[in-house]
Amino acid sequence: MKERTDALEIDRIAFFGRTFSEYTAMFGLDEELLRKGPMLDCPGGASSFAAEAHLKGLDVTASDILYFLSADELLAKGRRDIAHVFEKFDAASHLYTWTHYKDKAEVMAQRTKALEGFIRDFERGKKEGRYVRAELPRLPFPDRQFSLVLSANFLFLYGDRMGFDFHIACIRELLRVSSGEVRIFPFVGLDALPYPHLHEVITALRGEGVSSEILPVDFEFQRGANQVLRLKAKSNIPPSADHALQTCHTWQ
């Protein structure tokens, strides 16, 4: 039996994905919100949200630093990352709850399902503008292009690897391209503990005219990750002067 660890000990930002149904649960989305206007999934990773949304007649753009790679390369990376994460998972399984999924095999099956759904759509979707290569905190989209911006399993999840200024810069950029709201899930780290600087983030954004609300959602896999952060800007958020200096590196 593997010794328990205090966190899921992975050496990279995993190229993972979730399905459409997982997204609606994680972010607390309903039909009215989904059909309100164009949406952005950033970073989209290997999520099948955009692919499944397209089949439902919804307008979703996904952006990610790795979308310059081919479908075959992304499939290979996705498979490697699923294997890497779940090789480490047993030692950290006590940090997870088992109400949404019954066991590790089901979680792996869902991650594989999302990856394969994303891959099937990627090449065609990229030509149609559904997948856009972008690197936070600089996005190649006009101000207020999207009615809803979703950011899953990135910012606060890897809070120990990214500085406070980077978090602020990324969130300001997500707000810039949103005409409605930004939702971020989760705000616990790989250790299942709350991101320690969330209050400072919210306070800094409030000073820029951004309102925040923490909403409960009917989803919990990581222990305590059962809330989503909803942000709304009273006015358009301008890009910060140091965006050119802020970059997000993916560990290969």
Secondary structure, DSSP 8 states (H G I E B T S, - for coil): -----SS---SS-------HHHHHHHHT--HHHHTSS-EEESS-TT--HHHHHHHTT--EEEEETTTTS-HHHHHHHHHHHHHHHHHHHGGGGGGB--SSSSSHHHHHHHHHHHHHHHHHHHHHHHHTTSEEE-BTTB-SS-TT-EEEEEEESSTTTTGGGS-HHHHHHHHHHHHHTEEEEEEEE--B-TTSSB-TTHHHHHHHHHTTTEEEEEEE-S--SBTT--EEEEEEESS-----TTGGG-------
